[in-house]
Every structure is written in structure tokens, then in C-alpha cells.
Amino acid sequence: MREKGLSLLEIIVSAVIMSLLVVGLANLFLAGKRQILHSRARMTGGELGKYFLDPLQMDVRQDLWGNNCLSAGIGCPGAQVVEGLSYAPNYNITSNSPIGRVNRVRVNITWNEPS
């Protein structure tokens, strides 16, 4: 007499294999989501860099440089919160240029990404 069906051992082995596949796919989806959030935060930081430098565009002339928000210390945008992340600007002004007295402003945007 031949029995039709699966034994308990076969069912357990197939369940273990399926669970390993599901866990691997879940990790793949979580890594993809983390990468998308990281890319979105970088794009937002780049857009905010333009926002942080916008007040300086009106004062690009060297003879008016002393009237901008960085030299006066007021009016420059501070930290911004976008989608729950706080983006903070850090301005770096370089004045020593080989072609004369030219100021270069670099803004570094920092934020803490969720883990």
C-alpha cells in the first residue's frame, strides 16, 4: 500500500527553506528602503544648500560684501526641518585668493539620518 502525501520531515525542511527565502527578501527590501531614504536626504540637502546661499547672491560685488548676512551675522537662514530631518548649514568663507581679494563661500549641510 503506497501512501500519498508528504512526511513531517519534508514539510519542516520546506518550511525552513521558505523562511530563509522570506528573511532574505525582507532584508533586501529594507536595504533598498534605507538607500532610497539616504538618496532623498542627500537631494534635500543639495536643494537646501541653494536656499542657504540665496541671500548672498544679491551681495556678490566685492565693494558690497560687508553688507551681507554672513559678515553682519544676521539674516542668514539657520537650520531647517524637512520631513522630520533637521538640516544645519555651516558656512566657510575663504578670502585669500591668488587673483586678488575674492571671497569664496562654501556651505556644508549636516543632518542625522534615521537608522
Secondary structure, DSSP 8 states (H G I E B T S, - for coil): ----S--HHHHHHHHHHHHHHHHHHHHHHHHHHHHHHHHHHHHHHHHHHHHHHGGGGGG-SGGGGGGSHHHHTSS----EEETTEEEEEEEEEEEEETTEEEEEEEEEEE-----
